[in-house]
Amino acid sequence: MQEIIIDGGKYRIVDAREYMTIPDCFVLKNKIGKGHGEAKFYVGNENEETMTFFDDFDRKCIFVKSDFIKYLDDAKYEYQNPEQDYKNRQELGVNWEEYMKEVNLLPSEVIEFSIFRSEITPPRVYINSDDEIYSLLRKIALPQISYLSALKLQDERGNFLYYFKPFIDYHYFGDDEHPSLIEEEVNEINKNEEINTEVKVEIKKARIGQGEYRKNLLQECPVCLITGVTDERLLIASHIKPWAHSNNIERIDPRNGLIFTPTYDALFDKGFISFNDDGSILISPWISPMNQNRLRLSPRIKCDFNIDGREIYLEYHRKNIFKG
């Protein structure tokens, strides 16, 4: 059973409620449509899974200040280079600065709030809250590319606690990173006169795990580290430190890579798994125990890869990508 420490207290992770999309109707400021914003938030249909997770909707809940800071850091490119047609599009960049200041001024790292079930006719289940931190989430959230996940925790005395955390997901735009970030990096490569054309091609190929980067990585590691699959058609050369956040040397460095089949590549890429330097797996608590079982994820997994030269990349992944 996984455990988590919050504000010095140890909790057992009972369950996780994953990927609850923040819709346009929920946000207060960064709207795309014409709605006025609804405080109620959809958490699922009225079924055994939903009702078992939330019990009577009368448990202590928390947000964590550093999660809000991380959310705004991840959302910065969309605030500054919006892909969606926000009604306040011209104000987004300035608003980001104001929101970051507001979040940094929150009085504590762990902020408690309460939820209640909205009186909406089943089968849809909505929660709501009258607390300020809930309103702050509605103010800073970007619709459609944001989601909430929740952990159901239990302390040593048997008391339950719900830990809610906001995330950004740029896969809505079709890629792992924000389109403007990728475009900016590609333009910098094209304009760099110190790099010859062949190297530029290899750097850009490496972004999608192709070219010499993939070839060199497969020579060192010709199998999926978790499944042992050897069919190259099913193997993906995955960057440890994302391409968009790497310099041109790191982008084509095979030590900045690991080989996975598509499912485990997606888990690694999205930060739901990572690795210690000894190859032992780290599993994000933000995947429910049920889905961890379905994915055959086990803390006993230990991968055999050459750590030399990968330490700094894995450290970056653990600190910046892994959803721990």
Secondary structure as GFF3:
##gff-version 3
##sequence-region A 1 324
A	DSSP	beta_strand	3	6	.	.	.	ID=ss1
A	DSSP	beta_strand	9	21	.	.	.	ID=ss2
A	DSSP	beta_strand	41	45	.	.	.	ID=ss3
A	DSSP	alpha_helix	48	54	.	.	.	ID=ss4
A	DSSP	beta_strand	60	64	.	.	.	ID=ss5
A	DSSP	alpha_helix	65	80	.	.	.	ID=ss6
A	DSSP	three_ten_helix	89	91	.	.	.	ID=ss7
A	DSSP	alpha_helix	92	104	.	.	.	ID=ss8
A	DSSP	beta_strand	110	114	.	.	.	ID=ss9
A	DSSP	beta_strand	116	117	.	.	.	ID=ss10
A	DSSP	beta_strand	124	128	.	.	.	ID=ss11
A	DSSP	alpha_helix	132	140	.	.	.	ID=ss12
A	DSSP	beta_strand	146	154	.	.	.	ID=ss13
A	DSSP	beta_strand	160	168	.	.	.	ID=ss14
A	DSSP	three_ten_helix	170	173	.	.	.	ID=ss15
A	DSSP	alpha_helix	179	191	.	.	.	ID=ss16
A	DSSP	alpha_helix	197	206	.	.	.	ID=ss17
A	DSSP	alpha_helix	211	220	.	.	.	ID=ss18
A	DSSP	three_ten_helix	232	234	.	.	.	ID=ss19
A	DSSP	beta_strand	236	239	.	.	.	ID=ss20
A	DSSP	three_ten_helix	243	245	.	.	.	ID=ss21
A	DSSP	alpha_helix	248	251	.	.	.	ID=ss22
A	DSSP	three_ten_helix	254	256	.	.	.	ID=ss23
A	DSSP	beta_strand	257	260	.	.	.	ID=ss24
A	DSSP	alpha_helix	262	269	.	.	.	ID=ss25
A	DSSP	beta_strand	273	275	.	.	.	ID=ss26
A	DSSP	beta_strand	281	283	.	.	.	ID=ss27
A	DSSP	alpha_helix	289	294	.	.	.	ID=ss28
A	DSSP	alpha_helix	311	316	.	.	.	ID=ss29
A	DSSP	pi_helix	317	321	.	.	.	ID=ss30
###
